[in-house]
């Protein structure tokens, strides 16, 4: 579950604090759980391009005998192929045949992950590349800015680690998400996603661990 507080500081600057708790619901006697706090800044220099910086601090219970503390710094860039009446190849607003109710984007991020272990293991770090392709559609309104707008989101994200190996229970390498969202008004938005993670601990292993997740997001924007 995510509880998100956002603030539009300027026309081109958006700030956000995200409090996220995750827990593995299974009959296992060794449940995985995690709490992350993410601080985000997004800057919009030109149409169809967003730049982002994130700072994440979190604690994860990987297993009964392994817990980790993670501090991650992340830089990202999102470019839109379609965005609310604009497209990447023709920028005239609302006249290029790109419906305002659709968005198609690609989000590239590089992150530096630092792990401390609550046992005798030495701290470790790695760099990881992430690429997410996302499609969003407004279902009952003509644009994303209208109140009581219901939307549908679907995306796929790939994770490519490089550098030192990090010991963790679920090192996701690709992720699928789909689900509806609801914009009640400017301040309040809600999302409910189904998420499938396929993961492996080593590049030579097969994707033999899958997790099914439900993620509820509550967003308050000032």
C-alpha positions as CSV (number, residue, x, y, z in Angstrom):
1,X,0.0,0.0,0.0
2,X,1.2,3.5,-0.9
3,X,0.3,6.7,0.9
4,X,1.5,9.6,-1.3
5,X,1.6,13.3,-0.6
6,X,2.3,15.5,-3.6
7,X,2.9,19.2,-4.1
8,X,3.0,21.2,-7.3
9,X,5.7,23.7,-6.3
10,X,5.9,25.4,-9.7
11,X,4.4,24.9,-13.1
12,X,7.4,22.8,-14.1
13,X,8.2,21.3,-10.7
14,X,6.4,18.6,-8.7
15,X,7.5,17.2,-5.3
16,X,6.2,14.0,-3.6
17,X,6.7,11.9,-0.5
18,X,5.7,8.2,-0.8
19,X,5.2,5.9,2.2
20,X,5.0,2.3,1.0
21,X,4.4,-0.9,3.0
22,X,4.5,-4.3,1.3
23,X,3.9,-7.7,2.8
24,X,3.9,-11.2,1.3
25,X,0.6,-12.9,2.1
26,X,1.2,-16.6,2.0
27,X,1.1,-19.6,4.3
28,X,4.9,-19.4,4.7
29,X,6.3,-19.2,8.2
30,X,9.0,-16.9,6.8
31,X,7.0,-13.9,5.5
32,X,8.7,-11.2,3.4
33,X,7.8,-7.5,4.3
34,X,9.2,-4.1,3.5
35,X,8.7,-0.4,4.4
36,X,10.0,2.3,2.0
37,X,10.0,6.0,2.2
38,X,10.6,7.7,-1.2
39,X,11.2,11.4,-1.8
40,X,10.6,12.4,-5.4
41,X,11.2,15.5,-7.5
42,X,10.0,15.9,-11.1
43,X,11.0,18.6,-13.5
44,X,9.3,19.3,-16.8
45,X,11.7,21.2,-19.0
46,X,9.9,20.7,-22.3
47,X,6.7,19.1,-23.6
48,X,6.8,15.3,-23.8
49,X,9.8,15.0,-21.4
50,X,10.0,14.6,-17.6
51,X,13.1,14.4,-15.6
52,X,13.1,12.9,-12.1
53,X,15.3,12.4,-9.0
54,X,14.4,10.0,-6.2
55,X,15.9,9.2,-2.8
56,X,14.7,6.0,-1.1
57,X,15.2,4.7,2.4
58,X,13.8,1.3,3.3
59,X,14.0,-1.7,5.6
60,X,13.2,-5.2,4.3
61,X,12.8,-8.5,6.1
62,X,14.1,-10.8,3.4
63,X,13.7,-13.9,5.6
64,X,13.8,-15.0,9.2
65,X,17.6,-14.8,9.2
66,X,18.2,-11.9,6.8
67,X,17.1,-8.3,7.1
68,X,18.4,-5.4,5.1
69,X,18.4,-1.6,5.1
70,X,18.5,0.0,1.7
71,X,19.5,3.6,0.7
72,X,19.0,4.2,-3.0
73,X,19.5,7.3,-5.3
74,X,17.7,7.2,-8.6
75,X,17.8,9.4,-11.7
76,X,15.2,9.1,-14.5
77,X,13.8,10.5,-17.7
78,X,10.4,9.8,-19.2
79,X,9.5,10.7,-22.7
80,X,6.0,10.5,-24.2
81,X,5.1,9.0,-27.5
82,X,1.5,10.1,-26.9
83,X,0.5,12.7,-24.2
84,X,-2.9,14.3,-23.9
85,X,-3.4,15.5,-27.5
86,X,0.3,15.6,-28.5
87,X,2.6,13.0,-30.0
88,X,6.3,12.6,-30.3
89,X,6.4,13.2,-34.1
90,X,4.0,16.2,-34.4
91,X,3.7,18.7,-31.5
92,X,0.7,20.8,-32.4
93,X,-1.7,20.5,-29.5
94,X,-5.0,18.7,-30.2
95,X,-4.7,18.8,-34.0
96,X,-2.4,15.9,-34.7
97,X,-4.9,13.0,-34.3
98,X,-3.6,12.1,-30.8
99,X,-6.6,11.7,-28.5
100,X,-6.3,13.5,-25.2
101,X,-7.5,10.5,-23.3
102,X,-4.5,8.3,-24.1
103,X,-0.8,8.4,-22.9
104,X,2.0,6.2,-24.0
105,X,5.4,6.7,-22.5
106,X,8.8,5.1,-21.8
107,X,10.5,5.7,-18.4
108,X,14.3,5.0,-18.1
109,X,15.9,5.1,-14.6
110,X,19.4,4.5,-13.3
111,X,19.7,3.7,-9.6
112,X,22.6,3.3,-7.1
113,X,21.5,0.8,-4.4
114,X,23.3,0.6,-1.0
115,X,22.5,-2.4,1.3
116,X,23.4,-2.8,4.9
117,X,22.7,-6.2,6.5
118,X,21.5,-6.8,10.1
119,X,24.0,-9.6,10.6
120,X,27.7,-10.2,10.0
121,X,27.5,-9.6,6.2
122,X,29.5,-6.7,4.8
123,X,27.5,-3.8,3.2
124,X,27.1,-4.1,-0.5
125,X,26.1,-1.9,-3.4
126,X,25.2,-2.1,-7.1
127,X,24.0,-0.1,-10.0
128,X,20.7,-1.0,-11.7
129,X,19.1,0.0,-15.0
130,X,15.3,0.1,-15.2
131,X,13.1,0.6,-18.2
132,X,9.3,0.9,-18.0
133,X,6.9,1.2,-20.9
134,X,3.5,2.4,-19.9
135,X,0.0,2.9,-21.5
136,X,-2.8,4.9,-19.7
137,X,-6.3,5.5,-21.0
138,X,-9.1,7.7,-19.6
139,X,-12.2,5.5,-19.8
140,X,-15.2,7.8,-19.0
141,X,-13.8,11.3,-19.7
142,X,-12.2,13.0,-22.7
143,X,-9.1,14.0,-20.8
144,X,-7.1,13.2,-17.7
145,X,-7.7,16.5,-16.0
146,X,-11.5,16.1,-15.4
147,X,-12.9,15.3,-12.0
148,X,-14.4,11.8,-11.4
149,X,-12.2,10.4,-14.2
150,X,-11.6,6.7,-14.3
151,X,-8.5,5.4,-16.0
152,X,-6.8,2.1,-16.9
153,X,-3.1,1.7,-16.6
154,X,-0.8,-1.1,-17.9
155,X,3.0,-1.2,-18.0
156,X,5.9,-3.6,-18.1
157,X,9.3,-2.8,-16.5
158,X,12.7,-4.6,-16.9
159,X,15.4,-4.5,-14.3
160,X,19.1,-5.0,-15.3
161,X,21.6,-5.0,-12.4
162,X,25.3,-4.6,-12.9
163,X,28.2,-4.3,-10.5
164,X,28.4,-6.3,-7.2
165,X,25.9,-8.9,-6.4
166,X,23.4,-8.1,-3.6
167,X,21.9,-10.8,-1.5
168,X,18.1,-10.4,-1.4
169,X,15.1,-12.6,-1.6
170,X,13.3,-11.0,-4.5
171,X,15.6,-9.2,-7.0
172,X,12.9,-8.5,-9.6
173,X,14.1,-8.5,-13.2
174,X,10.8,-7.9,-14.9
175,X,7.4,-6.6,-13.6
176,X,3.9,-6.4,-15.1
177,X,1.3,-4.0,-13.7
178,X,-2.3,-3.4,-14.6
179,X,-5.3,-1.8,-12.9
180,X,-7.8,1.0,-12.7
181,X,-7.3,4.5,-11.2
182,X,-9.8,7.2,-10.1
183,X,-9.3,10.9,-10.0
184,X,-12.0,12.3,-7.7
185,X,-10.8,15.8,-8.0
186,X,-7.5,17.8,-8.1
187,X,-6.5,16.8,-4.6
188,X,-7.6,13.1,-4.3
189,X,-6.6,10.3,-6.6
190,X,-6.7,6.5,-6.1
191,X,-5.1,3.5,-7.9
192,X,-5.5,-0.2,-7.5
193,X,-3.0,-2.4,-9.3
194,X,-2.4,-6.0,-9.9
195,X,1.3,-6.7,-10.1
196,X,3.3,-9.7,-11.2
197,X,7.0,-9.9,-10.4
198,X,9.2,-12.6,-12.0
199,X,12.6,-12.6,-10.4
200,X,15.9,-14.4,-10.0
201,X,18.9,-14.0,-7.7
202,X,21.6,-14.6,-10.4
203,X,21.8,-13.8,-14.1
204,X,22.4,-17.5,-14.9
205,X,19.3,-18.6,-13.0
206,X,15.9,-19.0,-14.6
207,X,12.9,-16.8,-13.7
208,X,11.6,-19.4,-11.3
209,X,10.0,-17.2,-8.6
210,X,6.8,-15.3,-9.2
211,X,4.9,-13.1,-6.8
212,X,1.4,-11.8,-7.3
213,X,0.7,-8.5,-5.6
214,X,-2.2,-6.1,-5.0
215,X,-1.1,-2.4,-4.6
216,X,-3.5,0.3,-3.4
217,X,-2.3,3.8,-3.8
218,X,-3.9,6.9,-2.1
219,X,-2.6,10.2,-3.5
220,X,-3.2,13.6,-1.9
221,X,-1.9,16.6,-4.0
222,X,-1.6,20.2,-2.8
